[in-house]
């Protein structure tokens, strides 16, 4: 697991040392390293399209696939990608749930869950391991798809600038949920002086000056049949192998576990871990720093990560 690799590297010692098959293929085949090769390149200054408009920073590249009604914006190096598709007559005869399920299946994503406004959200992994957050729904036979991949400081602003022709009640909630993902699966206001490392495979470590406090969030797909209890067993073994003292495990009503830990320097913390929809969420917090609570309060889970949002809520208490 990623957590094992991160623990070994960081040592965690604060205080010590058919319906839509063609269109789905276009979206799901996006490779972040070759992303622009799938679309007709458009000048960055051109931001108004037939059904979609958006504002992007000068160094982002905007692309369009006219036939399928898709527009995409990619940050430098494709660290983050925003894609919006408005495909007229693509969802004739199907409801939003069915439309989203077909797309999620093509992406091998998590089961779509209904959100406010009758839209459906799910997450998936790109071939490069980036976490994608998607929202799909159908309106009068038209299929709509919003996607955000990866993280970038300007991501939220780009998402907020997107406008779709026509009336779409509740679209602001969709934008807000997709925007909460500066690190792919969550966003946070990192205090000045703290260091951030994103391993590109679902693990993000945020460390205070002098390693006084360390926060790790990891999201990864679990093998079929693995549940929250099995994940907690694995976490305890990993932490014990790194020399941590393990406290008594507590199961939360939401289904995830809290595991108290103390490192070899006597600094305490905890691990929250659980499996939801085949995806393992793990959060480690250890040590103390005057800005730690501020950091925890700023954290917002990405689209579709309900369990992670509950963990963040507990951690900030």
Buried (B, 14 or more C-beta within 10 A) or exposed (E): BBBBEBBEEBBBBBBEEEBBEEBBEBBBEBEBEEBBEBBEEBEBEEBEBEBBBBBBBEEBBBBBBEEBBBBBBBBEEBBBBBBBBBBEEBBEEBEBBBBBBBBBEBBEBBEBBEBEBBBBBBBBBBEBBBBBBBBBBBBEEBBBBBBBBBBBEBBBEBBBBBBBEEEBEEBEBBBBBBBBBBBBBBBBEBBEEBEEBBBBBBBBBBBBEEBBBBBBBBBBBBEEEBEBBBBBEBBBEBBEEBBBEBBEBEEBEBBBBBBBBBBBEEBBBBBBBBBBBBBBBBBBBBBBBEBBEEBBEBBBBBBBBBBBBBBBEBBBE
